[in-house]
């Protein structure tokens, strides 16, 4: 899973196995280990009607309504987005292979880029 934070926006990109885990278990997360603490981020299914996010004890948690997640691992929907009342833009999407291969990145486990398959 990749995370990008830019200003007042947060974007997570999930590989196929992470999308499957999220749909099947309702939760997927990852961690980055720093010398003085861990930074954890993840996505979880909730019974709420809108996407939301929280940041507690170094953990960014994105919440997506479970009704929206049903079948996401089997359909062509790219992702979900929402802007909270506080102005935080949230985007969770499937992670596609780049159009130009990158020398030091293994993208074999990612979704095929739909632009390439046209």
C-alpha positions, 0 to 999 in steps of 0.5 A: 500500500502506498500513501501520499499526503499533500497539503490537506489531502491523503491518497492511498493506493492498494495492490490487488491483494490489499484490495482483496484483504480489505473487502474480505476482512474489512481492514488492511494496513501497513507500517513504516518503521522509524528509529523513534516510532512507527507510522501506521496507515490503513483502510477499514470498512465501517457502517457509516454512510460517508468516507472519513479519516482519523489520526490517532497515536501516529495512525492514519485510518481511512474509513469507507462505508462497507456498502461501497466496498462490496465487490470492489475486488471483482469490479472495474471501479478504480476507487473512492473519494470524499472531502470531509466537512473540515476540508480533508480530501481523501482518495483510496484507489487501486494501484496500477502499474506505471506507464514507464517502468521504473528501474528500482521498482517491482510492479509485477503485483499491481493492477494492469494499467487500463491505458496500456490495455486499450 
